[in-house]
Amino acid sequence: MLNPLDLAGRPGPGACRSTGSLPRPISSPLPRSGSGLGVRRRVSRRANRRSLKMAEAHQAVAFQFTVTPDGIDLRLSHEALKQIYLSGLHSWKKKFIRFKNGVITGVYPASPSSWLIVVVGVMSTMYAKIDPSLGIIAKINRTLDTTGYMSSQTKNIVSGVLFGTGLWVALIITMRYSLKVLLSYHGWMFAEHGKMSRATRIWMCMVKIFSGRKPMLYSFQTSLPRLPVPAVKDTVNRYLESVRPLMKDEDFKRMTALAQDFAVNLGPRLQWYLKLKSWWATNYVSDWWEEYVYLRGRGPLMVNSNYYAMDLLYVIPTHLQAARAGNGIHAILLYRHKLDREEIKPILLLGSTVPLCSAQWERMFNTCRIPGEETDTIQHLRDSKHIVVFHKGRYFKVWLYHDGRLLKPREIEQQIQRILDDPSEPQAGEAKLAALTAGERVPWAKCRQAYFGRGKNKQSLDAVEKAAFFVTLDETEQGYREEDPDASMDSYAKSLLHGRCSDRWFDKSFTFIVFKNGKMGMNAEHSWADAPVVGHLWEYVMSTDCFQLGYAEDGHCKGDTNPNIPYPTRLQWDIPEECQDVIETSLNTANILASDVDFHSFPFHAFGKGLIKKCRTSPDAFVQLALQLAHYKDMGKFCLTYEASMTRLFREGRTETVRSCSSESCNFVLAMVDPTQTVKQKLRLFKIASEKHQHLYRLAMTGSGIDRHLFCLYVVSKYLAVDSPFLKEVLSEPWRLSTSQTPQQQVELFDLERNPEYVSSGGGFGPVADDGYGVSYILVGENLINFHISSKFSSPETDSHRFGKHLKQAMNDIMALFGFSSNSRKEFH
């Protein structure tokens, strides 16, 4: 029942003289002089390579010593010691910044400087012979008097400071609680679009007063309200209303009896435990959702859970793979730098007034999902100073810092080019190793424990799992081609979703993919965060790459190379044949899954949200009703529909389901396929269905959804070892149409009026049901909507391209109801 795209991440290691399994530097290409390939020259070139490797190794060693008959000869490398000093300095700076941000966030919505204002104010009233404390300062003074170590003046000062500090803390707690109470009000969301009551305006002013100034990313976390637990009867009634159009009368009567029995008997008992959890835990849903929906899933992550993000639709700023990787990686690291300093602005709704939860940003970087036999775990590190790059079946470790600073784009390009130029071959079992992360989880967990727990395999796997993120230099060319738009976009989507099944590390929080022609994209693991969080990062990366960093005229990154940066190092593996057999089995499983994915990704140019808003309707409701109409034309029936919504108005909120197929939407669709219905009748039903959809979406966002509540009640029933036929049946119902909208969150980064070609392609996910569709869409600017449709070839009922045709027709048919012809749409463009 889950939706894989719930809406609504210096020198190399010190070498030593003893033999071991440390990663080795990749070889540097040497210039050839003259002609002929005699033995002497070959020996000379080998000697040069050996001397170069030795030089690199010596640079990476802080000190060396040799035992001789005369004693120990100790030699220090000043360059290596300098790098160690700068690295340590960088780490201490980050620790200090974290501490400072912790203090600032901890006292929000006040500020540290406000403490001084309060204390000075208290001291001033004391010297004016006024007691602002109603006798509390005098009591503190008498308590201090028992020590006998302070003078009378010192006791007065200490008493005033202590009272001022207590008053300051009390003011912070009061402001924070007041803000939490204010943010618990959601009536503004149900107001008619474009109209705001006087009460809502007053409420907005109060929120802004208590919100403080210049909030950091996590400033609002302690002020966000908890997700409320809906009443059991309300949830059951909403559920019955949602399935009424999907069930025959007899089935609905039977389900109604089950639901009413649950609401009266078992439901209240389960609800008591859920209420208890809601009082104790920060969020009564999120931890169970992460564990039972994501981490305990034993099937492949690839296609089933991971999702992808595409590059700009039309623009490729450079066709040099290494250069695009250089700018892209640097932009991602700039975002991480802002994230570490909490300089990313929190997302605010309603005119920058209402904050959304920012908790999901915490595990964006330095994060990896670790397989287990029964359940996976998420490993997150505070910091990581390297990335791992995959190219032609080989893994390379690339350090991100040199001379105590972040590598510049041209320097990263240089490192990537060194990897592209490296002629070495993959080691035994190395080329397909990542297929372990694409297959079933249990074989990967057993294999990891048996073969990657010690020696060079453990060291290399640690390098991958503890990297800031994973990078794949893909050998294929992808992206939109005007001469063949359908095939090119379908290929691009499938490549990002699964690739060759062995060239993405699907366990990492995200894999950054750069194709041979300079196109790029991202594949993200789902358990640590939902798509809008990854989308926020991706918007920043695309904007920074094109508009901030840019490229030189020859296509390279701006700036100069740096020959002093140590070469990337090859990760070393010793993979036995037994492990290689497991890798092959996982790869076969993944290949079968990947080859079954029927994908259709396309830009819809006929109109966008600009014209939809002219019709005075919600763009999301318009698209959702078009999806209902398209599905009915495609299948000849209605189905349970999942639209992802977010619950980040609450602390640690993630997602909720909007059940888009309602009685109102079904009435509209039936009218659209009935030739006897007039345009006026169809428009009336469209408006009713649209308003109903918006109401359901608002209920989901404000904690009154259906599915997360029922899911948690089901978890409680399992803990209590009680059986509920109602919950069991509800949670076994398949979502044959799973949808989500990718939001544009940082529209200020892209000026589409000046740069209309810099439009995003959005992202997508695999099919949820074997006989259903997965549909993702993004409304870009005013005139473009990108759709991503997935299904399975193995299902005789589905066809992604057929559904795409029905969807285009449905969009046009609905727009035609409003009297907009194709000519008038062109004028609007």
C-alpha positions in Angstrom: 0.0 0.0 0.0 3.0 2.3 0.2 3.8 4.9 -2.5 7.6 5.0 -3.4 7.4 8.7 -4.0 5.5 10.1 -1.0 5.0 13.8 -1.4 1.7 15.7 -1.9 20.3 13.9 -0.2 43.6 16.8 1.5 45.8 14.1 1.2 44.7 10.5 0.7 44.6 8.2 3.6 48.0 7.8 5.3 49.9 5.1 3.6 52.5 3.0 5.4 55.5 1.0 4.5 54.0 -2.3 5.6 51.9 -4.3 3.1 48.2 -4.0 3.6 44.9 -3.3 1.9 45.0 0.5 1.7 43.5 2.0 -1.5 46.2 2.7 -4.1 46.5 5.9 -6.1 45.4 5.6 -9.7 48.2 5.8 -12.3 48.9 9.0 -14.1 49.2 9.0 -17.9 52.8 9.6 -18.9 53.9 11.4 -22.1 55.4 9.3 -24.9 58.4 10.6 -26.7 59.7 9.4 -30.0 58.6 6.2 -31.7 59.2 2.5 -31.1 58.2 0.2 -28.3 61.5 -1.3 -27.3 62.0 -3.2 -24.1 64.2 -0.5 -22.6 61.5 2.2 -23.0 58.8 0.0 -21.6 61.0 -0.7 -18.6 61.7 3.0 -18.3 58.0 3.9 -18.4 57.3 1.2 -15.7 60.0 2.7 -13.6 58.6 6.2 -14.1 55.1 5.0 -13.1 56.6 3.2 -10.0 58.5 6.3 -9.0 55.4 8.5 -9.5 53.3 6.2 -7.3 56.1 6.2 -4.7 56.2 10.0 -4.8 52.4 10.2 -4.3 52.7 7.7 -1.4 55.5 9.7 0.2 53.4 12.8 0.0 50.6 11.1 1.8 52.8 10.0 4.7 53.3 12.4 7.6 56.4 10.7 8.9 58.6 7.8 7.9 61.3 5.9 9.9 63.9 3.4 9.0 65.7 1.1 11.5 69.5 1.1 10.8 72.5 -0.2 12.8 73.1 3.4 13.8 69.6 3.8 15.3 66.3 5.0 14.0 66.3 7.5 11.1 63.1 9.7 11.4 62.0 11.9 8.5 59.0 14.3 8.7 57.0 15.4 5.7 56.1 19.1 6.3 53.5 19.1 3.6 51.7 16.1 5.1 51.8 17.7 8.6 50.4 20.9 7.1 47.5 19.0 5.6 46.9 17.2 8.9 46.9 20.6 10.8 44.5 22.2 8.2 42.2 19.1 8.3 42.0 19.3 12.1 41.4 23.1 12.0 38.5 22.5 9.5 37.0 19.9 11.9 37.2 22.2 14.9 35.6 25.1 12.9 32.7 22.8 12.1 32.3 21.8 15.8 32.3 25.4 16.8 29.7 26.3 14.2 27.5 23.4 15.3 27.8 24.5 18.9 27.0 28.2 18.0 24.0 27.1 15.9 22.8 24.8 18.7 22.7 27.8 21.1 20.9 30.1 18.6 18.3 27.4 17.8 18.0 26.4 21.4 16.9 29.9 22.5 14.7 30.7 19.5 12.4 32.7 19.0 14.6 34.8 21.3 18.3 35.5 20.6 21.4 35.1 22.7 21.8 38.9 22.8 18.3 39.3 24.3 19.7 37.7 27.5 21.9 40.7 28.0 19.0 43.1 27.4 16.8 41.3 30.0 19.6 41.1 32.6 20.6 44.8 32.1 16.9 45.7 32.4 16.6 43.8 35.7 19.9 45.3 37.1 18.7 48.8 36.1 15.4 48.5 38.0 17.4 47.2 41.1 19.6 50.2 41.1 16.5 52.4 40.8 15.3 50.8 44.1 12.5 49.0 42.2 12.0 45.2 42.8 10.8 43.7 39.5 10.9 40.2 41.0 8.2 40.5 43.7 10.7 39.4 46.3 12.4 36.6 44.4 15.7 38.5 44.2 15.7 39.0 47.9 15.2 35.2 48.5 18.1 34.5 46.1 20.2 37.0 48.0 19.5 35.4 51.4 20.4 31.9 49.9 23.7 33.3 48.7 24.3 34.9 52.1 24.8 31.5 53.7 28.0 31.0 51.7 29.9 33.9 53.4 32.2 34.3 50.4 30.5 37.2 48.7 30.3 40.9 49.5 26.9 42.5 49.6 27.4 44.2 46.2 28.5 40.9 44.6 25.5 39.1 46.0 23.2 41.8 44.6 24.8 41.5 41.2 24.7 37.6 41.2 21.1 37.6 42.4 20.0 40.1 39.7 21.8 38.0 37.0 20.3 34.8 38.2 16.8 36.3 38.3 17.3 37.9 34.9 18.4 34.6 33.4 15.4 32.8 34.8 13.1 35.5 33.5 14.7 35.2 30.1 14.3 31.5 30.0 10.6 31.8 31.1 10.0 34.3 28.4 11.5 31.9 25.8 9.3 29.1 27.0 6.2 31.3 27.0 7.0 32.6 23.4 7.7 29.1 22.2 4.5 27.6 23.7 2.4 30.6 22.4 3.9 30.0 18.9 3.0 26.3 19.1 -0.6 27.1 20.1 -0.8 29.6 17.2 0.6 27.1 14.7 -2.0 24.5 15.8 -4.7 26.6 14.1 -5.3 25.5 10.5 -8.5 27.3 9.7 -6.6 29.5 7.2 -6.2 26.4 5.0 -9.9 25.9 4.6 -10.7 29.5 3.6 -11.8 30.2 0.1 -8.9 30.9 -2.3 -8.1 34.6 -2.5 -10.2 35.5 0.5 -8.8 36.0 4.0 -10.9 36.7 7.1 -10.0 39.4 9.6 -9.4 36.7 12.2 -6.9 35.0 10.0 -5.1 38.3 9.4 -4.8 38.9 13.1 -3.6 35.3 13.6 -0.9 35.9 10.9 0.3 39.0 12.7 0.5 37.1 16.0 2.5 34.3 14.4 5.0 36.8 12.9 5.4 38.5 16.2 6.2 35.3 18.0 8.3 33.9 15.2 11.4 36.0 15.9 13.8 37.3 13.2 16.0 35.5 10.7 15.1 31.9 11.6 17.7 29.2 10.8 16.8 25.8 9.3 15.9 24.2 12.6 14.7 27.2 14.5 11.0 26.3 14.4 11.4 22.6 15.3 10.5 22.9 19.0 7.6 25.3 18.2 5.8 23.0 15.8 2.7 21.2 17.1 2.4 17.5 17.4 0.5 15.5 14.9 -3.0 15.0 16.3 -4.6 11.5 16.5 -8.0 11.7 14.8 -11.1 10.1 16.4 -11.6 6.4 15.4 -15.2 7.0 14.2 -14.1 10.0 12.1 -11.4 8.0 10.4 -13.7 5.0 9.8 -16.4 7.2 8.3 -14.0 8.9 6.0 -12.7 5.5 4.9 -16.2 4.2 4.1 -16.9 7.4 2.1 -13.7 6.9 0.1 -14.4 3.3 -0.9 -18.1 3.7 -1.6 -17.7 4.4 -5.4 -15.3 1.4 -5.7 -17.5 -1.3 -4.1 -20.6 -3.1 -5.1 -23.6 -2.7 -2.8 -23.1 -6.1 -1.1 -19.3 -5.6 -0.6 -19.9 -2.1 0.8 -22.5 -3.4 3.2 -20.2 -6.1 4.4 -17.3 -3.6 4.8 -19.6 -1.2 6.7 -20.5 -3.9 9.2 -16.8 -4.7 9.7 -15.9 -1.0 10.1 -18.7 -0.2 12.6 -17.8 -3.2 14.7 -14.2 -2.1 14.8 -15.1 1.5 15.7 -17.2 0.3 18.7 -15.2 -2.6 20.0 -11.5 -3.0 19.1 -10.8 0.5 17.8 -11.1 2.4 21.1 -8.7 -0.1 22.8 -6.1 0.4 20.1 -6.7 4.1 20.1 -5.8 4.4 23.8 -2.3 3.0 23.1 -2.0 5.4 20.1 -3.0 8.4 22.2 -0.4 7.3 24.8 2.3 7.2 22.2 1.3 10.6 20.8 1.8 12.2 24.2 5.1 10.5 24.7 6.7 10.5 21.2 7.3 13.5 19.0 5.3 12.1 16.2 3.0 9.0 16.5 3.5 8.0 12.9 6.9 8.7 11.6 9.1 6.2 13.4 6.8 3.3 12.7 6.3 4.5 9.1 10.1 4.5 8.5 10.6 1.1 10.2 7.7 -1.0 8.9 7.1 0.6 5.5 10.7 1.1 4.5 13.4 -0.5 6.6 11.6 -3.9 7.2 10.8 -4.3 3.5 12.8 -7.3 2.2 12.3 -6.7 -1.5 14.7 -4.8 -3.8 15.0 -1.0 -3.3 15.6 -0.4 -6.9 12.3 0.4 -8.8 10.2 -0.5 -5.8 11.3 2.2 -3.4 14.0 4.5 -4.8 13.0 7.4 -7.0 14.9 9.7 -9.4 15.3 13.4 -10.3 16.0 14.6 -13.9 18.2 17.4 -15.2 17.0 20.5 -17.0 14.7 19.4 -19.9 16.3 21.2 -22.8 19.7 22.6 -21.7 23.0 20.9 -21.3 25.5 23.7 -20.3 28.5 21.6 -21.2 29.1 18.3 -23.0 32.2 17.5 -21.1 31.4 14.8 -18.6 34.2 15.7 -16.1 33.3 19.4 -16.2 29.6 18.8 -15.5 30.5 16.5 -12.7 33.0 19.1 -11.3 30.3 21.8 -11.1 27.6 19.5 -10.0 29.6 17.9 -7.2 30.8 21.4 -6.1 27.3 22.7 -6.0 26.1 19.8 -3.9 29.0 20.4 -1.5 28.1 24.1 -1.3 24.5 23.0 -0.3 26.0 20.7 2.3 28.1 23.6 3.6 24.9 25.7 4.0 23.2 22.8 5.6 26.0 22.2 8.2 25.7 25.9 9.1 21.9 25.7 9.1 21.8 28.6 6.6 19.1 27.1 4.5 15.9 29.0 5.1 13.1 26.9 6.5 10.1 26.4 4.1 7.4 28.9 5.0 3.8 28.9 3.7 1.1 31.5 3.6 3.2 34.5 2.7 6.3 33.4 4.6 4.3 32.9 7.8 3.7 29.2 8.6 6.8 27.0 8.9 7.2 23.4 7.7 9.2 20.8 9.6 12.9 20.6 8.6 13.8 17.4 10.4 14.3 15.4 7.2 17.3 17.5 6.1 19.4 16.1 9.0 20.3 12.8 7.2 20.7 14.1 3.6 24.5 13.6 3.5 27.0 11.1 5.0 24.1 8.6 5.1 23.7 5.0 4.0 21.1 2.3 4.5 22.7 -0.8 6.0 21.1 -4.2 5.1 20.0 -6.6 7.9 18.4 -10.0 7.7 15.2 -8.9 9.5 15.4 -5.1 9.2 17.7 -2.5 7.7 19.2 0.4 9.7 20.2 3.9 8.6 23.8 4.9 9.3 24.4 8.6 9.5 27.7 10.3 10.2 28.2 13.9 11.4 30.7 14.5 8.6 32.5 12.9 5.7 35.4 14.3 3.8 35.3 12.1 0.7 33.0 10.8 -2.0 33.2 7.5 -3.9 33.0 7.6 -7.7 32.1 4.6 -9.9 33.3 4.3 -13.5 33.5 1.3 -15.8 33.2 -1.2 -12.9 35.8 0.4 -10.7 35.4 2.4 -7.4 37.5 5.5 -6.6 37.8 7.4 -3.4 38.1 11.2 -3.9 39.0 13.6 -1.1 36.9 16.7 -1.1 39.4 19.0 0.8 42.9 20.2 0.1 44.9 22.9 2.0 42.0 23.0 4.5 39.5 24.1 2.0 36.8 22.6 -0.3 38.1 21.6 -3.8 37.1 24.1 -6.5 35.0 23.1 -9.5 38.0 22.9 -11.8 40.0 20.8 -9.3 37.1 18.4 -8.9 36.9 18.2 -12.7 40.6 17.4 -12.7 40.0 14.6 -10.3 37.1 13.2 -12.3 39.2 13.4 -15.5 41.9 11.4 -13.9 39.4 8.7 -13.2 38.0 8.8 -16.8 41.6 8.5 -18.1 42.6 5.6 -15.8 43.1 2.5 -18.0 43.0 -0.1 -15.2 40.5 -3.0 -15.3 38.0 -4.0 -12.6 39.1 -6.6 -10.0 37.4 -9.9 -9.8 33.7 -9.3 -8.8 34.1 -5.5 -8.6 32.3 -4.5 -11.7 28.9 -5.9 -10.6 29.3 -5.4 -6.9 26.6 -2.7 -6.6 24.0 -5.3 -7.8 23.9 -6.5 -4.2 22.2 -3.2 -3.3 19.7 -3.7 -6.2 18.5 -7.2 -5.3 16.8 -8.8 -2.4 17.8 -7.5 1.0 18.4 -10.8 2.9 21.1 -12.2 0.5 22.9 -8.8 0.6 22.7 -8.8 4.4 24.2 -12.3 4.7 26.8 -11.6 2.1 27.8 -8.4 3.8 28.3 -10.1 7.1 30.2 -13.1 5.6 32.5 -11.3 3.2 32.7 -7.6 4.1 33.4 -7.8 7.8 37.2 -7.6 7.8 40.3 -6.8 5.8 40.3 -4.8 2.6 36.7 -5.5 1.8 35.6 -3.9 5.0 37.8 -0.9 4.5 36.5 -0.4 0.9 32.9 -0.9 1.9 33.3 1.6 4.7 34.6 4.1 2.2 31.5 3.7 0.1 29.0 3.7 3.0 30.7 6.5 4.9 31.1 8.7 1.8 29.3 12.1 1.6 27.4 10.7 -1.4 27.9 8.3 -4.3 28.8 9.4 -7.8 28.3 7.4 -11.0 30.1 8.4 -14.3 27.7 6.7 -16.7 29.0 5.5 -20.0 25.7 6.2 -21.9 24.3 9.4 -23.4 20.9 10.4 -22.2 18.5 13.3 -22.3 15.7 14.9 -24.4 16.2 14.6 -28.1 13.9 16.7 -30.3 14.1 14.2 -33.2 12.9 11.4 -30.9 11.4 12.8 -27.8 9.5 9.8 -26.5 12.2 7.2 -26.8 14.9 9.6 -25.5 12.9 10.6 -22.4 11.8 7.0 -21.7 15.5 5.8 -21.9 16.6 8.7 -19.6 14.0 7.8 -17.0 14.8 4.1 -16.9 18.5 4.9 -16.7 18.0 7.1 -13.7 15.6 4.6 -12.1 17.7 1.5 -12.4 20.6 2.0 -14.9 22.4 -1.3 -15.5 21.4 -2.5 -12.0 25.1 -2.6 -11.0 26.2 1.0 -11.5 24.4 2.8 -8.8 24.8 2.2 -5.0 21.0 2.1 -4.2 21.7 2.1 -0.4 23.3 5.6 -0.3 21.0 8.5 0.6 21.5 9.6 -3.1 23.6 8.7 -6.1 24.6 11.6 -8.3 24.8 10.4 -11.9 26.6 12.2 -14.8 26.2 10.9 -18.3 28.8 10.8 -21.1 27.2 13.7 -22.9 27.1 16.0 -19.8 23.5 15.3 -18.8 23.0 14.6 -15.1 20.5 13.2 -12.7 20.0 11.7 -9.3 18.7 8.4 -7.8 17.5 8.7 -4.1 16.9 6.2 -1.4 13.5 6.8 0.2 13.6 5.8 3.9 15.5 8.8 5.2 13.4 11.5 3.6 10.7 12.2 1.0 11.0 13.7 -2.4 10.5 17.4 -1.7 13.6 17.4 0.5 15.7 15.9 -2.3 14.0 18.2 -4.8 15.1 21.3 -2.7 18.7 20.2 -3.0 18.3 19.4 -6.7 16.8 22.8 -7.5 19.8 24.5 -5.8 22.3 22.3 -7.7 20.8 23.0 -11.2 20.6 26.7 -10.5 24.1 27.0 -9.0 25.6 24.9 -11.8 24.2 27.1 -14.6 23.8 30.6 -13.1 26.4 30.9 -10.4 29.4 28.6 -11.3 29.1 28.5 -15.1 31.6 27.2 -17.6 34.5 28.6 -19.6 34.1 29.0 -23.4 35.8 25.7 -24.0 33.3 23.8 -21.8 35.6 23.3 -18.8 34.8 24.5 -15.3 36.1 28.0 -14.5 39.4 28.3 -12.7 42.7 26.4 -12.9 43.9 22.9 -12.2 46.1 22.1 -9.3 48.8 19.4 -9.8 49.5 19.2 -6.1 46.2 17.5 -5.3 46.8 13.8 -4.7 45.3 11.4 -7.2 42.0 9.6 -6.4 42.6 6.1 -5.0 41.2 2.8 -6.3 39.3 0.9 -3.7 40.7 -2.6 -3.3 38.5 -5.7 -3.1 39.1 -9.4 -2.5 35.7 -11.0 -3.5 35.7 -14.8 -3.4 33.8 -16.9 -5.9 31.0 -17.7 -3.4 30.3 -14.0 -3.0 30.5 -13.5 -6.8 27.7 -16.1 -7.1 25.5 -14.1 -4.8 26.3 -10.9 -6.8 25.2 -12.7 -10.0 22.0 -13.9 -8.4 21.2 -10.4 -7.2 22.0 -9.0 -10.6 19.6 -11.5 -12.3 16.8 -10.5 -9.9 17.4 -6.8 -10.5 17.6 -7.3 -14.3 14.3 -9.1 -14.4 12.7 -6.3 -12.3 14.3 -3.5 -14.4 13.4 -5.1 -17.8 9.8 -5.3 -16.7 9.5 -1.5 -16.1 7.4 0.2 -18.8 8.2 3.9 -18.6 6.8 6.9 -20.4 8.1 10.4 -19.6 7.0 13.3 -21.6 6.5 17.1 -21.5 3.0 18.4 -21.9 3.1 21.7 -23.8 -0.5 22.4 -24.6 -1.0 24.5 -21.5 0.2 24.8 -17.9 -0.9 26.0 -14.6 -1.2 29.6 -15.9 -4.2 28.7 -18.1 -5.6 26.3 -15.4 -5.6 29.2 -12.9 -7.5 31.3 -15.5 -10.2 28.6 -15.1 -10.3 29.5 -11.3 -9.5 26.0 -10.2 -6.6 24.3 -8.4 -3.9 23.1 -10.8 -3.4 20.0 -8.7 -7.1 19.2 -8.6 -7.3 19.7 -12.4 -4.5 17.2 -13.0 -5.9 14.7 -10.6 -9.3 14.8 -12.2 -7.6 14.4 -15.6 -5.8 11.3 -14.2 -9.2 9.9 -13.1 -10.6 10.5 -16.5 -7.5 9.0 -18.3 -7.6 5.9 -16.0 -11.3 5.3 -16.7 -10.7 5.6 -20.5 -7.7 3.3 -20.2 -9.2 0.6 -17.9 -12.9 1.1 -18.2 -13.2 1.2 -14.4 -12.3 3.2 -11.3 -9.6 2.2 -8.8 -8.2 3.1 -5.4 -6.0 6.1 -6.0 -3.1 7.3 -3.9 -2.0 10.9 -4.0 0.8 11.8 -1.7 0.4 14.8 0.6 2.7 16.1 3.3 2.1 16.5 7.1 5.2 18.7 7.7 3.0 21.3 9.4 3.6 19.1 12.4 6.9 18.2 14.0 8.7 15.3 12.3 5.7 14.9 9.9 6.2 13.1 6.7 3.3 12.1 4.4 -0.4 11.3 4.3 -2.6 9.8 1.6 -5.2 11.7 -0.3 -7.7 9.2 -1.7 -8.3 11.1 -5.0 -10.9 8.7 -6.4 -14.1 10.0 -4.7 -17.8 9.8 -5.5 -17.6 13.3 -6.8 -14.7 12.6 -9.1 -16.5 9.4 -10.4 -19.6 11.4 -11.2 -17.6 13.9 -13.2 -15.8 11.2 -15.1 -19.0 9.4 -16.0 -20.4 12.7 -17.2 -17.4 13.2 -19.4 -17.9 9.9 -21.2 -21.7 10.4 -21.5 -22.6 12.1 -24.8 -26.0 13.1 -23.4 -24.5 15.4 -20.8 -24.2 19.1 -21.6 -21.0 21.2 -21.1 -22.8 23.1 -18.3 -23.6 19.9 -16.4 -20.0 18.7 -16.9 -18.6 22.0 -15.6 -20.8 21.9 -12.5 -19.7 18.3 -11.7 -16.1 19.4 -12.3 -16.3 22.2 -9.8 -17.9 19.9 -7.2 -15.2 17.2 -7.7 -12.4 19.9 -7.7 -13.7 21.4 -4.4 -14.0 17.9 -2.9 -10.4 17.0 -3.9 -9.1 20.2 -2.3 -11.0 19.5 0.9 -9.5 16.0 1.1 -6.0 17.4 0.5 -6.4 20.0 3.3 -7.7 17.3 5.7 -4.7 15.2 4.9 -2.3 18.1 5.5 -3.9 19.0 8.8 -3.7 15.6 10.4 -7.2 14.3 9.5 -6.2 11.8 6.9 -7.3 8.2 6.8 -4.4 5.9 6.0 -1.6 6.8 8.5 -4.1 6.5 11.4 -5.3 3.1 10.3 -1.7 2.0 9.7 -0.7 2.9 13.2 -3.8 1.2 14.7 -2.8 -1.9 12.7 0.8 -1.8 14.2 -0.7 -1.5 17.7 -2.9 -4.5 17.0 0.1 -6.5 16.0 1.9 -5.6 19.2 -1.1 -6.6 21.2 -1.4 -9.8 19.1 -5.1 -9.2 18.4 -6.6 -9.8 15.0 -8.8 -7.1 13.2 -10.5 -8.3 10.0 -11.3 -4.7 9.2 -7.7 -3.4 9.4 -6.4 -6.5 7.7 -8.6 -5.9 4.7 -8.0 -2.2 4.5 -4.2 -2.5 4.5 -4.3 -5.3 1.8 -6.2 -3.1 -0.7 -3.8 -2.4 -3.7 -3.2 1.2 -5.0 -3.6 0.7 -8.7 -3.1 4.3 -9.5 -0.3 6.0 -7.4 0.3 9.6 -8.0 2.3 12.5 -6.6 3.2 16.1 -7.6 6.8 17.3 -7.4 6.6 20.8 -5.9 8.8 23.7 -7.1 10.0 25.2 -3.9 12.7 27.8 -4.9 11.1 29.5 -7.9 13.3 32.5 -7.2 16.3 30.5 -8.4 15.0 30.3 -12.0 13.9 33.4 -13.9 11.8 31.6 -16.6 10.9 34.9 -18.2 14.5 35.7 -19.0 15.5 32.0 -19.4 12.5 30.1 -20.6 14.5 27.1 -21.8 15.8 26.5 -18.2 12.8 24.3 -17.2 13.0 21.3 -14.9 12.1 17.8 -16.0 10.9 16.8 -12.5 11.3 13.2 -11.4 9.5 9.9 -11.1 9.2 6.4 -9.5 8.4 2.9 -10.3 4.9 1.2 -10.4 3.5 0.4 -7.0 1.1 -2.4 -8.0 2.0 -5.1 -10.5 -1.2 -4.3 -12.5 -1.3 -0.5 -11.9 0.3 2.8 -12.8 2.7 5.2 -11.0 2.4 8.8 -12.1 4.5 11.7 -11.1 4.1 15.3 -12.4 5.6 18.7 -12.0 4.0 22.0 -13.0 6.9 24.1 -14.4 6.4 27.8 -14.7 3.1 28.8 -16.3 3.1 26.8 -19.5 4.6 23.3 -19.0 3.7 20.1 -17.2 6.1 17.2 -17.2 4.6 13.7 -16.6 6.4 10.5 -15.7 4.3 7.3 -16.1 5.4 3.8 -15.0 3.8 0.4 -15.2 4.9 -3.2 -15.9 5.3 -5.0 -19.2 4.2 -8.2 -17.5 0.7 -6.9 -16.8 -1.6 -7.4 -19.8 -3.8 -4.6 -18.5 -1.4 -1.7 -18.4 0.5 0.2 -21.1 2.3 3.4 -20.1 2.3 5.0 -23.6 -1.4 4.2 -24.0 -2.1 5.8 -20.6 0.0 8.8 -21.7 -2.2 9.3 -24.8 -5.4 9.0 -22.7 -3.9 11.6 -20.2 -3.1 14.1 -22.9 -6.6 13.7 -24.3 -8.2 14.0 -20.8 -6.2 17.2 -20.1 -7.4 18.8 -23.4 -11.0 17.6 -23.0 -11.3 19.2 -19.6 -9.7 22.4 -20.7 -12.2 22.5 -23.7 -15.0 22.7 -21.2 -13.9 26.2 -20.3 -14.0 27.3 -23.9 -10.2 27.5 -24.4 -9.4 26.4 -28.0 -6.0 25.5 -29.2 -5.6 28.9 -30.8 -6.5 30.8 -27.6 -4.0 28.6 -25.7 -1.3 29.7 -28.1 -2.2 33.3 -27.5 -2.0 32.7 -23.8 1.6 31.2 -24.2 
